[in-house]
Amino acid sequence: MADKQISLPAKLINGGIAGIVGVTCVFPIDLAKTRLQNQQNGSRLYTSMSDCLIKTIRSEGYFGMYRGAAVNLTLVTPEKAIKLAANDFFRHHLTKDGKLTLVKEMLAGCGAGTCQVIVTTPMEMLKIQLQDAGRIAAQRKLMPETLPAGAVETKSPTAMQITRQLLREKGIAGLYKGLGATLLRDVPFSMIYFPLFANLNNLGKRGAEGPAPFYVSFVSGCIAGSSAAVAVNPVDVIKTRLQSLNRASTEDTYSGVTDCIRKIMRNEGPSAFLKGAYCRALVIAPLFGIAQVVYFLGVGEYILSFLPKKDN
């Protein structure tokens, strides 16, 4: 975020618009990432991102690439708003004499990552079930031997049906399955992303006090986002596996983070932790680049300028 002071309502609007635009642009790649991360040895349906998207279009149609998008579009506004606004809040309170050390920048990012999981965990939980439903359906048609004996084809559930089922069977904890893994992913991500973006953006500033051009903010957001995404991809694989409720008969189930790490290492090797890494980089880079441009252009402030001002 830029160093300029922005009101909280404007931050929320900026974060929401950036999230909605970004998700709409890159959601098909995010779907490919989830499906690639979830497939295990013995049930490999997709060989690459392009193979996954082509097979998805063939079996589910164009809109099959947007399975789970409604959940993301609904919850990405508070998720991105909390993340971006929390980082600004912590940076403001950790700044002393106009200076912010690298350690304090990382602490601000840590605080932002911790705050966002309130929304991120249930959002990811629902999104993953919807995204992975197509993979299970495709396996049923193309690889029936990987499914449990006697398994019958069922209609893909909606987000509301999954939510009601989780709340009925496990209470609110059902929506927060994988909370620990989400924290392990989002906190380090924010600790890497925000300081890296701020320092890259500062390199392009016009003079000591002037703001960086919008294209510098965009490129800085893309570089910082993709770098942080690849760095935490192993934890993202673990989180995706833990949050997936449906499994083929040949696929492992996991009781927790350590159990997941142990089984992946034993059955798939270290390279499995990099599954979907390039997809995730392609998702995160424009997502955060767009976010920085929205902040730079002051879209939230522009919208709020049309509201009537209260007389003192």
Disulfide bonds with the S-S distance in Angstrom:
none
